Amino acid sequence: MDLEAERLDVPGVLRLADLRGKVVLVDVWASWCVPCRDALPAWAELRTRLGNDQFEVVGVSVDDERELAVGFVAELAVGIPMVWDGPGSQTSAVGDSAGSLMQRFPVTTMPTAFLLDQQGVVRYVHRGFEPTSAADIEARVRALLGPQ
């Protein structure tokens, strides 16, 4: 999986290719999604606990309006990289002439998290968010990271 997208949290562009060598959790969310309000802080806490030298979390908004995504990011203030993949965004699923990430990886449940290995290959897809979701993802991340 590759992605190049406009940042919501700071000016600039995020490229998943720049995160190669790390396990990456790509969480797809929308400002109207109630479970997303629980998922993003949980993923940010996991990133803090595991450290971001070998593990990163990237939030991807699919809101139709960029302003809604920006407001949601400011409200939650979780401190993870956030990008926008809505209509009119400058998002590009690198190597795909179709355009956005969501055109390549349709998401039918909010939130949906893609767990990528150190080479950027999707190893697990987690749909929705429940109290047990964070422990499940943490176990999968640790397995990908290997012995510490």
C-alpha positions in Angstrom: 0.0 0.0 0.0 1.3 3.4 -0.8 -0.2 6.8 -0.3 0.7 10.4 -0.7 -1.7 12.8 0.9 -2.2 16.4 2.1 -1.6 16.7 5.9 -4.4 18.0 8.2 -2.3 18.4 11.3 0.6 20.3 9.9 1.4 21.8 6.5 2.8 19.5 3.9 2.3 16.0 2.4 2.7 12.6 4.0 4.1 9.7 2.0 3.7 6.2 3.4 6.8 5.3 1.4 8.8 7.6 3.8 7.6 5.3 6.7 9.1 2.1 5.2 11.0 0.2 7.9 8.2 0.8 10.4 5.0 -1.1 11.1 2.2 1.4 10.2 -1.4 1.4 11.3 -3.4 3.4 8.7 -6.8 4.3 10.3 -9.5 5.5 8.0 -12.1 7.8 9.8 -14.7 10.5 9.3 -15.8 13.3 11.5 -19.3 11.9 11.7 -18.1 8.5 12.9 -18.9 7.9 16.6 -16.5 4.9 17.1 -13.7 6.9 15.4 -13.7 9.2 18.4 -12.6 6.2 20.5 -10.4 4.6 18.0 -8.0 7.5 17.2 -7.1 8.2 20.8 -6.6 4.5 21.4 -4.2 4.2 18.4 -2.4 7.4 19.6 -2.0 5.9 23.1 -0.6 2.6 21.5 1.9 4.7 19.5 3.0 6.4 22.6 3.4 3.1 24.5 5.3 1.3 21.7 7.3 4.4 20.6 7.3 5.8 17.1 10.8 4.7 16.2 9.5 1.3 14.8 5.7 1.9 14.8 3.6 4.7 13.3 -0.1 5.5 13.2 -1.6 7.6 10.3 -5.2 8.8 10.4 -6.9 9.2 7.0 -10.0 11.3 6.9 -12.6 10.6 4.1 -14.8 13.5 5.0 -16.3 15.3 2.0 -15.4 18.7 3.4 -11.8 19.3 4.4 -13.0 21.8 7.1 -14.9 19.1 8.9 -11.8 16.9 9.0 -9.6 19.8 10.2 -12.1 20.6 13.0 -12.2 17.0 14.1 -8.4 16.8 14.2 -8.2 20.0 16.3 -10.9 18.7 18.7 -9.3 15.3 19.3 -5.7 16.6 19.3 -4.3 13.0 19.4 -0.9 14.0 18.1 -0.6 11.5 15.2 -0.1 12.3 11.5 -3.4 13.0 9.9 -4.2 13.3 6.2 -7.3 14.0 4.0 -8.6 11.7 1.3 -11.8 13.5 0.6 -13.2 14.7 -2.8 -11.0 17.4 -4.2 -8.0 16.4 -2.0 -4.5 16.1 -3.4 -4.4 12.5 -2.3 -2.8 10.0 -4.6 -2.6 6.3 -4.2 0.9 6.2 -5.7 1.2 4.2 -8.9 -2.6 4.2 -9.4 -4.1 6.5 -12.1 -7.5 6.2 -10.4 -6.4 8.7 -7.7 -7.3 8.3 -4.1 -6.6 5.6 -1.6 -10.3 4.9 -1.0 -10.7 4.1 -4.7 -8.1 1.4 -4.4 -9.1 0.2 -0.9 -12.9 0.7 -0.5 -13.9 1.1 3.1 -17.4 0.0 4.1 -17.1 0.3 7.9 -15.9 3.3 9.9 -13.3 3.2 11.2 -11.3 0.7 9.2 -7.6 0.2 10.1 -5.0 -1.3 7.8 -1.9 -2.7 9.5 1.1 -2.5 7.2 4.4 -4.4 7.7 7.8 -2.8 7.4 7.7 -3.1 3.6 4.3 -1.4 3.3 2.3 -4.6 2.7 -1.1 -4.8 4.2 -1.0 -7.7 6.8 -4.3 -7.1 8.5 -7.6 -5.2 8.1 -9.6 -4.3 11.3 -13.1 -3.0 10.8 -15.0 -1.0 13.4 -13.8 -0.3 16.9 -14.7 -2.1 20.2 -13.2 -2.2 23.7 -11.1 -5.2 22.6 -9.8 -3.6 19.4 -6.8 -1.9 20.9 -5.5 -5.1 22.5 -6.0 -7.0 19.2 -4.1 -4.5 17.2 -1.3 -4.2 19.8 -0.8 -8.0 19.7 -0.6 -7.9 15.9 1.8 -4.9 15.9 4.1 -6.7 18.4 4.1 -9.8 16.2 5.1 -7.8 13.2 7.8 -6.0 15.2 9.3 -9.3 16.4 11.4 -9.8 19.5 12.4 -6.5 21.2 
